[in-house]
Amino acid sequence: MAYIEKRGANSWRLTVDIGTDPSGKRISRKKTIKIEDTALLKTTKKLQSYLDEELVKFKMEVEAGEYISPDKLTFSAFVEVWLNKFVRKELEYKTQENYEFHTNKRILPYFGSMKIEKIRALHVIDYLDKLSESGLGSASIVYNYRVLRSMFNKAVEWQVIKESPMKAVKKPKEKPSVELNVYDEEESMQLFKALEDADNRFKILITLALTTGMRRAELLGLEWKNIDLTTGTIQVIQSIPAYKEGEPVIKLPKNPSSVRPIAISPSVLEELKQYRKEWLQMKMQVLKKWKAKPEQEFLFMSSAPGAEGKPVYPKRLSEWWREFHSEKLGHLKYIRFHDFRHTSVTLLINQGVHAKIISERVGHSKIGTTMDKYGHVIRKADQAAADLFDKILERKVVQSES
């Protein structure tokens, strides 16, 4: 038996009987729902239809064994529901990976055994303080805050708890990075010198990363059809941030401005033309085992058994760079693969390229993003420009004195 009882002006209690215990006492599961939509409350038929649907869904949950009474629900049990019904269904794959990583590594070990309805703001504040004391970076602490907020917001939305403890917790401050870890012009020249004897695929990868400022996922999503070898232009139209169940996750760039053309220099264009010839030879060697779609020709394709023609696994790019640096560039400081993007922007700023052009080249949604992220680099370049006038004025003084 399942039925609905009105409990207040805008609340109803759903009850589903599941049998009796050994003593003959009736066992039931109950759930209270509140309706905030005033228009729905005024329409009898629609309201009753909505309540009937909620009762059917609740009955199915109870019969499937998925419903757990909030007063008995542990945080870890709720998180499993949150992962299955929200994260894995509605979020992009890369975000899923990040949410699950922070959840399993830090959040569950702290909150897991607690009853979710017993968690208060002070528990969350204590958790964030412990993260800070452990030396975790401010960006990661803010990310943990975001994940917790998502969890508790869903718990409120699904009427597991009445109010989120996050409402009383201030978002931690994210400390801006003052200095970027990048290569200057001299260090970049040393890098290109070391690349002269490198495998052509790797050489092109690093060259494009530094000279175009493309994101790692954008480089992975690059296909030959996106490159005009006549005009020397790359069209960024897709990215591959991750693999899921053995297949690359192909998605549109993160914002409309990320869909963009990028001009490449004549020397890079010549290197691409040479690489194209080698690439076609590589394709012929694995063509009988081709695993990508027939029309797909990824610049950085894999030749690994079972993955022929598919793009290289994302983390492999960073591993290639780490291995190359260790073997060939031990004398040069190490930077992350993503820092090639920062290096590209920094070099352009120091060459006097306008911030608007740089913003469009690297796919920032607005020039303000470029100004904020690279503000200190721009200020240094501005000071260098001011110093240039000193030299001009000094020459003028010398000329007038003579």
One Martini backbone bead per residue (centre of mass of N, CA, C, O) as a GRO file, in nm:
protein
  402
    1MET     BB    1   0.099   0.034   0.019
    2ALA     BB    2   0.012   0.377  -0.096
    3TYR     BB    3   0.029   0.719   0.040
    4ILE     BB    4  -0.123   1.047   0.104
    5GLU     BB    5  -0.038   1.329   0.326
    6LYS     BB    6  -0.134   1.612   0.470
    7ARG     BB    7   0.085   1.851   0.671
    8GLY     BB    8   0.046   2.132   0.520
    9ALA     BB    9   0.033   2.396   0.313
   10ASN     BB   10   0.315   2.256   0.141
   11SER     BB   11   0.284   1.952   0.265
   12TRP     BB   12   0.377   1.598   0.222
   13ARG     BB   13   0.319   1.250   0.295
   14LEU     BB   14   0.491   0.961   0.211
   15THR     BB   15   0.364   0.615   0.197
   16VAL     BB   16   0.525   0.284   0.231
   17ASP     BB   17   0.444  -0.039   0.243
   18ILE     BB   18   0.652  -0.352   0.338
   19GLY     BB   19   0.499  -0.479   0.588
   20THR     BB   20   0.591  -0.705   0.852
   21ASP     BB   21   0.681  -0.803   1.145
   22PRO     BB   22   0.694  -1.071   1.363
   23SER     BB   23   0.461  -0.910   1.541
   24GLY     BB   24   0.278  -0.745   1.309
   25LYS     BB   25   0.411  -0.486   1.247
   26ARG     BB   26   0.409  -0.220   1.059
   27ILE     BB   27   0.603  -0.142   0.766
   28SER     BB   28   0.747   0.180   0.679
   29ARG     BB   29   0.793   0.446   0.443
   30LYS     BB   30   0.897   0.793   0.469
   31LYS     BB   31   0.812   1.113   0.295
   32THR     BB   32   0.879   1.457   0.271
   33ILE     BB   33   0.715   1.717   0.080
   34LYS     BB   34   0.782   2.031  -0.083
   35ILE     BB   35   0.596   2.315  -0.223
   36GLU     BB   36   0.690   2.631  -0.385
   37ASP     BB   37   0.483   2.635  -0.615
   38THR     BB   38   0.211   2.837  -0.635
   39ALA     BB   39   0.078   2.749  -0.902
   40LEU     BB   40   0.054   2.447  -0.828
   41LEU     BB   41  -0.121   2.487  -0.565
   42LYS     BB   42  -0.379   2.604  -0.745
   43THR     BB   43  -0.377   2.318  -0.905
   44THR     BB   44  -0.534   2.035  -0.849
   45LYS     BB   45  -0.460   1.838  -1.081
   46LYS     BB   46  -0.154   1.894  -1.100
   47LEU     BB   47  -0.092   1.838  -0.806
   48GLN     BB   48  -0.190   1.542  -0.801
   49SER     BB   49  -0.005   1.444  -1.027
   50TYR     BB   50   0.261   1.510  -0.884
   51LEU     BB   51   0.214   1.337  -0.629
   52ASP     BB   52   0.180   1.068  -0.775
   53GLU     BB   53   0.462   1.063  -0.901
   54GLU     BB   54   0.621   1.074  -0.633
   55LEU     BB   55   0.502   0.812  -0.521
   56VAL     BB   56   0.602   0.622  -0.742
   57LYS     BB   57   0.905   0.684  -0.707
   58PHE     BB   58   0.919   0.606  -0.408
   59LYS     BB   59   0.822   0.314  -0.441
   60MET     BB   60   1.057   0.226  -0.626
   61GLU     BB   61   1.284   0.284  -0.425
   62VAL     BB   62   1.190   0.095  -0.203
   63GLU     BB   63   1.169  -0.172  -0.376
   64ALA     BB   64   1.486  -0.136  -0.467
   65GLY     BB   65   1.650  -0.033  -0.201
   66GLU     BB   66   1.730   0.297  -0.222
   67TYR     BB   67   1.594   0.383   0.036
   68ILE     BB   68   1.696   0.618   0.293
   69SER     BB   69   1.673   0.731   0.586
   70PRO     BB   70   1.804   1.026   0.696
   71ASP     BB   71   1.861   0.925   1.003
   72LYS     BB   72   2.052   0.675   0.858
   73LEU     BB   73   2.234   0.851   0.677
   74THR     BB   74   2.528   0.848   0.550
   75PHE     BB   75   2.756   1.019   0.384
   76SER     BB   76   2.864   0.786   0.204
   77ALA     BB   77   2.585   0.697   0.099
   78PHE     BB   78   2.511   0.963  -0.035
   79VAL     BB   79   2.753   0.990  -0.226
   80GLU     BB   80   2.675   0.749  -0.404
   81VAL     BB   81   2.418   0.882  -0.506
   82TRP     BB   82   2.545   1.142  -0.616
   83LEU     BB   83   2.723   1.003  -0.825
   84ASN     BB   84   2.496   0.841  -0.983
   85LYS     BB   85   2.264   1.085  -1.013
   86PHE     BB   86   2.482   1.323  -1.103
   87VAL     BB   87   2.781   1.312  -1.185
   88ARG     BB   88   2.758   1.061  -1.402
   89LYS     BB   89   2.512   1.213  -1.564
   90GLU     BB   90   2.582   1.554  -1.582
   91LEU     BB   91   2.887   1.551  -1.606
   92GLU     BB   92   3.178   1.586  -1.713
   93TYR     BB   93   3.434   1.372  -1.720
   94LYS     BB   94   3.656   1.549  -1.590
   95THR     BB   95   3.481   1.634  -1.349
   96GLN     BB   96   3.432   1.356  -1.240
   97GLU     BB   97   3.726   1.294  -1.174
   98ASN     BB   98   3.771   1.530  -0.977
   99TYR     BB   99   3.544   1.471  -0.776
  100GLU     BB  100   3.636   1.179  -0.704
  101PHE     BB  101   3.915   1.241  -0.605
  102HIS     BB  102   3.843   1.433  -0.363
  103THR     BB  103   3.643   1.245  -0.228
  104ASN     BB  104   3.837   0.995  -0.175
  105LYS     BB  105   4.095   1.144  -0.054
  106ARG     BB  106   3.933   1.358   0.165
  107ILE     BB  107   3.624   1.363   0.234
  108LEU     BB  108   3.555   1.070   0.330
  109PRO     BB  109   3.768   1.038   0.563
  110TYR     BB  110   3.610   1.261   0.732
  111PHE     BB  111   3.272   1.215   0.676
  112GLY     BB  112   3.169   0.922   0.611
  113SER     BB  113   3.045   0.821   0.914
  114MET     BB  114   2.854   1.041   0.912
  115LYS     BB  115   2.564   1.193   0.956
  116ILE     BB  116   2.429   1.410   0.741
  117GLU     BB  117   2.226   1.563   0.947
  118LYS     BB  118   2.487   1.628   1.156
  119ILE     BB  119   2.615   1.827   0.974
  120ARG     BB  120   2.810   2.117   1.019
  121ALA     BB  121   2.976   2.403   0.968
  122LEU     BB  122   3.209   2.336   1.168
  123HIS     BB  123   3.305   2.083   1.021
  124VAL     BB  124   3.386   2.225   0.759
  125ILE     BB  125   3.585   2.427   0.878
  126ASP     BB  126   3.773   2.214   0.995
  127TYR     BB  127   3.842   2.078   0.730
  128LEU     BB  128   3.966   2.330   0.585
  129ASP     BB  129   4.185   2.377   0.799
  130LYS     BB  130   4.332   2.104   0.758
  131LEU     BB  131   4.411   2.153   0.468
  132SER     BB  132   4.585   2.401   0.526
  133GLU     BB  133   4.780   2.259   0.733
  134SER     BB  134   4.884   2.044   0.509
  135GLY     BB  135   4.956   2.242   0.241
  136LEU     BB  136   4.737   2.293   0.063
  137GLY     BB  137   4.629   2.449  -0.191
  138SER     BB  138   4.400   2.695  -0.249
  139ALA     BB  139   4.268   2.572  -0.502
  140SER     BB  140   4.200   2.293  -0.370
  141ILE     BB  141   4.027   2.402  -0.140
  142VAL     BB  142   3.812   2.533  -0.320
  143TYR     BB  143   3.731   2.269  -0.459
  144ASN     BB  144   3.628   2.126  -0.205
  145TYR     BB  145   3.408   2.332  -0.151
  146ARG     BB  146   3.250   2.280  -0.415
  147VAL     BB  147   3.188   1.982  -0.367
  148LEU     BB  148   3.033   2.016  -0.101
  149ARG     BB  149   2.817   2.204  -0.211
  150SER     BB  150   2.699   2.003  -0.409
  151MET     BB  151   2.615   1.787  -0.209
  152PHE     BB  152   2.427   1.964  -0.019
  153ASN     BB  153   2.240   2.076  -0.235
  154LYS     BB  154   2.127   1.797  -0.316
  155ALA     BB  155   2.022   1.719  -0.037
  156VAL     BB  156   1.809   1.944  -0.040
  157GLU     BB  157   1.669   1.890  -0.313
  158TRP     BB  158   1.612   1.575  -0.205
  159GLN     BB  159   1.524   1.594   0.103
  160VAL     BB  160   1.743   1.498   0.321
  161ILE     BB  161   1.781   1.798   0.397
  162LYS     BB  162   1.699   2.124   0.495
  163GLU     BB  163   2.007   2.234   0.530
  164SER     BB  164   2.297   2.379   0.442
  165PRO     BB  165   2.610   2.419   0.589
  166MET     BB  166   2.734   2.612   0.360
  167LYS     BB  167   2.583   2.883   0.429
  168ALA     BB  168   2.806   2.926   0.686
  169VAL     BB  169   3.040   2.911   0.462
  170LYS     BB  170   3.315   3.047   0.352
  171LYS     BB  171   3.494   3.108   0.094
  172PRO     BB  172   3.793   3.051   0.022
  173LYS     BB  173   4.091   3.190  -0.040
  174GLU     BB  174   4.256   3.259  -0.343
  175LYS     BB  175   4.579   3.260  -0.419
  176PRO     BB  176   4.759   3.432  -0.620
  177SER     BB  177   4.985   3.400  -0.865
  178VAL     BB  178   5.266   3.586  -0.910
  179GLU     BB  179   5.435   3.356  -1.052
  180LEU     BB  180   5.542   3.214  -1.342
  181ASN     BB  181   5.640   2.903  -1.487
  182VAL     BB  182   5.879   2.996  -1.724
  183TYR     BB  183   6.018   3.066  -2.030
  184ASP     BB  184   6.245   3.236  -2.173
  185GLU     BB  185   6.405   3.313  -2.453
  186GLU     BB  186   6.665   3.153  -2.393
  187GLU     BB  187   6.526   2.887  -2.294
  188SER     BB  188   6.368   2.838  -2.557
  189MET     BB  189   6.619   2.803  -2.735
  190GLN     BB  190   6.725   2.554  -2.585
  191LEU     BB  191   6.485   2.376  -2.644
  192PHE     BB  192   6.496   2.383  -2.959
  193LYS     BB  193   6.780   2.265  -2.974
  194ALA     BB  194   6.702   1.987  -2.838
  195LEU     BB  195   6.473   1.917  -3.065
  196GLU     BB  196   6.635   1.850  -3.327
  197ASP     BB  197   6.675   1.523  -3.232
  198ALA     BB  198   6.387   1.462  -3.216
  199ASP     BB  199   6.104   1.338  -3.246
  200ASN     BB  200   5.870   1.467  -3.455
  201ARG     BB  201   5.617   1.445  -3.283
  202PHE     BB  202   5.737   1.583  -3.032
  203LYS     BB  203   5.837   1.841  -3.164
  204ILE     BB  204   5.555   1.940  -3.254
  205LEU     BB  205   5.418   1.945  -2.983
  206ILE     BB  206   5.603   2.159  -2.844
  207THR     BB  207   5.592   2.377  -3.059
  208LEU     BB  208   5.283   2.426  -3.043
  209ALA     BB  209   5.256   2.480  -2.742
  210LEU     BB  210   5.446   2.740  -2.753
  211THR     BB  211   5.344   2.900  -3.026
  212THR     BB  212   5.010   2.884  -2.956
  213GLY     BB  213   4.886   2.809  -2.657
  214MET     BB  214   4.767   2.543  -2.644
  215ARG     BB  215   4.596   2.310  -2.510
  216ARG     BB  216   4.622   1.986  -2.449
  217ALA     BB  217   4.332   1.908  -2.548
  218GLU     BB  218   4.361   2.059  -2.823
  219LEU     BB  219   4.600   1.900  -2.935
  220LEU     BB  220   4.455   1.621  -2.927
  221GLY     BB  221   4.207   1.729  -3.121
  222LEU     BB  222   4.393   1.748  -3.357
  223GLU     BB  223   4.350   1.767  -3.707
  224TRP     BB  224   4.439   1.787  -4.033
  225LYS     BB  225   4.172   1.940  -4.118
  226ASN     BB  226   4.262   2.193  -3.917
  227ILE     BB  227   4.498   2.233  -4.138
  228ASP     BB  228   4.652   2.488  -4.333
  229LEU     BB  229   4.929   2.435  -4.549
  230THR     BB  230   4.906   2.711  -4.707
  231THR     BB  231   4.841   2.946  -4.479
  232GLY     BB  232   4.905   2.875  -4.177
  233THR     BB  233   4.636   2.739  -4.025
  234ILE     BB  234   4.460   2.694  -3.721
  235GLN     BB  235   4.172   2.507  -3.610
  236VAL     BB  236   3.987   2.539  -3.317
  237ILE     BB  237   3.714   2.284  -3.240
  238GLN     BB  238   3.852   2.077  -3.030
  239SER     BB  239   3.864   1.834  -2.752
  240ILE     BB  240   4.074   1.606  -2.529
  241PRO     BB  241   4.061   1.545  -2.185
  242ALA     BB  242   3.975   1.228  -2.217
  243TYR     BB  243   3.904   0.899  -2.115
  244LYS     BB  244   3.630   0.650  -2.185
  245GLU     BB  245   3.621   0.330  -2.209
  246GLY     BB  246   3.861   0.356  -2.443
  247GLU     BB  247   3.754   0.650  -2.523
  248PRO     BB  248   3.749   0.949  -2.653
  249VAL     BB  249   3.669   1.273  -2.538
  250ILE     BB  250   3.474   1.472  -2.746
  251LYS     BB  251   3.482   1.834  -2.745
  252LEU     BB  252   3.401   2.134  -2.705
  253PRO     BB  253   3.504   2.406  -2.620
  254LYS     BB  254   3.458   2.588  -2.324
  255ASN     BB  255   3.424   2.835  -2.530
  256PRO     BB  256   3.356   3.022  -2.805
  257SER     BB  257   3.653   3.156  -2.810
  258SER     BB  258   3.802   2.873  -2.853
  259VAL     BB  259   3.701   2.912  -3.132
  260ARG     BB  260   3.992   2.927  -3.347
  261PRO     BB  261   4.241   3.093  -3.507
  262ILE     BB  262   4.595   3.006  -3.587
  263ALA     BB  263   4.890   3.138  -3.648
  264ILE     BB  264   5.182   3.032  -3.824
  265SER     BB  265   5.492   2.997  -3.893
  266PRO     BB  266   5.693   2.912  -4.154
  267SER     BB  267   5.870   2.707  -3.995
  268VAL     BB  268   5.636   2.542  -3.876
  269LEU     BB  269   5.505   2.470  -4.144
  270GLU     BB  270   5.741   2.301  -4.254
  271GLU     BB  271   5.735   2.091  -4.024
  272LEU     BB  272   5.446   1.994  -4.083
  273LYS     BB  273   5.493   1.890  -4.369
  274GLN     BB  274   5.699   1.674  -4.284
  275TYR     BB  275   5.516   1.529  -4.078
  276ARG     BB  276   5.297   1.443  -4.276
  277LYS     BB  277   5.468   1.232  -4.423
  278GLU     BB  278   5.528   1.057  -4.174
  279TRP     BB  279   5.236   1.008  -4.087
  280LEU     BB  280   5.147   0.846  -4.339
  281GLN     BB  281   5.343   0.616  -4.285
  282MET     BB  282   5.228   0.536  -4.010
  283LYS     BB  283   4.944   0.472  -4.109
  284MET     BB  284   5.017   0.238  -4.302
  285GLN     BB  285   5.128   0.047  -4.070
  286VAL     BB  286   4.815   0.058  -3.912
  287LEU     BB  287   4.562   0.032  -4.100
  288LYS     BB  288   4.459  -0.268  -4.039
  289LYS     BB  289   4.423  -0.157  -3.713
  290TRP     BB  290   4.221   0.061  -3.720
  291LYS     BB  291   4.032   0.246  -3.451
  292ALA     BB  292   3.947   0.475  -3.581
  293LYS     BB  293   3.790   0.666  -3.770
  294PRO     BB  294   3.831   0.700  -4.102
  295GLU     BB  295   3.824   1.036  -4.085
  296GLN     BB  296   4.040   1.021  -3.865
  297GLU     BB  297   4.337   1.258  -3.808
  298PHE     BB  298   4.550   1.260  -3.569
  299LEU     BB  299   4.838   1.405  -3.498
  300PHE     BB  300   4.845   1.240  -3.205
  301MET     BB  301   4.880   0.934  -3.259
  302SER     BB  302   4.842   0.604  -3.200
  303SER     BB  303   5.044   0.274  -3.197
  304ALA     BB  304   4.912   0.111  -3.000
  305PRO     BB  305   4.781  -0.168  -2.910
  306GLY     BB  306   4.433  -0.107  -2.977
  307ALA     BB  307   4.499   0.231  -3.067
  308GLU     BB  308   4.503   0.275  -3.359
  309GLY     BB  309   4.460   0.627  -3.442
  310LYS     BB  310   4.429   0.725  -3.182
  311PRO     BB  311   4.466   0.928  -2.945
  312VAL     BB  312   4.657   1.012  -2.715
  313TYR     BB  313   4.693   0.994  -2.399
  314PRO     BB  314   4.695   1.272  -2.214
  315LYS     BB  315   4.926   1.200  -1.998
  316ARG     BB  316   5.149   1.127  -2.208
  317LEU     BB  317   5.249   1.408  -2.279
  318SER     BB  318   5.371   1.474  -2.001
  319GLU     BB  319   5.560   1.228  -1.994
  320TRP     BB  320   5.732   1.297  -2.236
  321TRP     BB  321   5.837   1.564  -2.124
  322ARG     BB  322   5.969   1.454  -1.865
  323GLU     BB  323   6.165   1.258  -2.007
  324PHE     BB  324   6.309   1.464  -2.187
  325HIS     BB  325   6.412   1.652  -1.967
  326SER     BB  326   6.578   1.439  -1.811
  327GLU     BB  327   6.768   1.362  -2.066
  328LYS     BB  328   6.817   1.677  -2.217
  329LEU     BB  329   6.733   1.915  -1.964
  330GLY     BB  330   6.880   1.927  -1.674
  331HIS     BB  331   6.984   2.240  -1.688
  332LEU     BB  332   6.681   2.294  -1.701
  333LYS     BB  333   6.413   2.392  -1.590
  334TYR     BB  334   6.107   2.280  -1.476
  335ILE     BB  335   5.800   2.246  -1.656
  336ARG     BB  336   5.495   2.224  -1.731
  337PHE     BB  337   5.302   2.167  -1.992
  338HIS     BB  338   5.106   2.413  -1.937
  339ASP     BB  339   5.349   2.628  -1.935
  340PHE     BB  340   5.362   2.677  -2.240
  341ARG     BB  341   5.124   2.868  -2.247
  342HIS     BB  342   5.252   3.084  -2.063
  343THR     BB  343   5.504   3.126  -2.232
  344SER     BB  344   5.368   3.229  -2.487
  345VAL     BB  345   5.242   3.482  -2.362
  346THR     BB  346   5.498   3.610  -2.240
  347LEU     BB  347   5.654   3.646  -2.507
  348LEU     BB  348   5.444   3.829  -2.644
  349ILE     BB  349   5.448   4.057  -2.441
  350ASN     BB  350   5.764   4.112  -2.465
  351GLN     BB  351   5.705   4.185  -2.787
  352GLY     BB  352   5.434   4.380  -2.786
  353VAL     BB  353   5.175   4.235  -2.791
  354HIS     BB  354   4.857   4.265  -2.787
  355ALA     BB  355   4.624   4.155  -2.561
  356LYS     BB  356   4.395   4.099  -2.765
  357ILE     BB  357   4.551   3.904  -2.947
  358ILE     BB  358   4.626   3.701  -2.728
  359SER     BB  359   4.341   3.632  -2.632
  360GLU     BB  360   4.251   3.512  -2.909
  361ARG     BB  361   4.478   3.299  -2.946
  362VAL     BB  362   4.412   3.141  -2.653
  363GLY     BB  363   4.089   3.164  -2.581
  364HIS     BB  364   3.976   3.394  -2.433
  365SER     BB  365   3.672   3.536  -2.341
  366LYS     BB  366   3.852   3.782  -2.230
  367ILE     BB  367   4.082   4.027  -2.173
  368GLY     BB  368   4.069   4.021  -1.860
  369THR     BB  369   4.198   3.743  -1.825
  370THR     BB  370   4.475   3.823  -1.929
  371MET     BB  371   4.527   4.062  -1.736
  372ASP     BB  372   4.504   3.902  -1.470
  373LYS     BB  373   4.710   3.663  -1.522
  374TYR     BB  374   4.939   3.879  -1.673
  375GLY     BB  375   4.987   4.151  -1.521
  376HIS     BB  376   5.292   4.137  -1.425
  377VAL     BB  377   5.407   4.111  -1.712
  378ILE     BB  378   5.291   4.374  -1.825
  379ARG     BB  379   5.431   4.561  -1.620
  380LYS     BB  380   5.719   4.491  -1.704
  381ALA     BB  381   5.687   4.578  -2.001
  382ASP     BB  382   5.614   4.870  -1.931
  383GLN     BB  383   5.881   4.939  -1.790
  384ALA     BB  384   6.058   4.881  -2.036
  385ALA     BB  385   5.928   5.104  -2.207
  386ALA     BB  386   6.005   5.337  -2.021
  387ASP     BB  387   6.316   5.290  -2.031
  388LEU     BB  388   6.343   5.355  -2.332
  389PHE     BB  389   6.297   5.664  -2.299
  390ASP     BB  390   6.554   5.719  -2.143
  391LYS     BB  391   6.746   5.656  -2.376
  392ILE     BB  392   6.637   5.875  -2.565
  393LEU     BB  393   6.683   6.116  -2.372
  394GLU     BB  394   6.989   6.078  -2.339
  395ARG     BB  395   7.057   6.124  -2.639
  396LYS     BB  396   6.944   6.408  -2.650
  397VAL     BB  397   7.134   6.535  -2.442
  398VAL     BB  398   7.400   6.468  -2.584
  399GLN     BB  399   7.337   6.621  -2.846
  400SER     BB  400   7.294   6.909  -2.713
  401GLU     BB  401   7.584   6.926  -2.586
  402SER     BB  402   7.736   6.894  -2.870
   0.00000   0.00000   0.00000
